[in-house]
Amino acid sequence: MSNTDVFPDLKTLVEIKDLIDKVAKVEDRLADNERTLFHELRDKYASEVAIGYEDKVLLEVMLRNITIRRDTGMD
């Protein structure tokens, strides 16, 4: 087992948890499919878990989508 298996990328974990907090504040503005995915990610990171970089990207996309919908009057 390598050190990366034992010690997860804590910086990425902190970033993901920060993004979860940010998305939680605007959760009511998520599309239905985004809300479902957000709940899955929020629950996944509520306990110790293997960190997925793609999860960070998904959360960033959710926040970007909210901004796009707001800026184009789609919300």
Secondary structure by P-SEA (a helix, b strand, c coil): ccccccccaaaaaaaaaaaaaaaaaacccccaaaaaaaaaaaaaacccccccaaaaaaaaaaaaaaaaaaaaccc
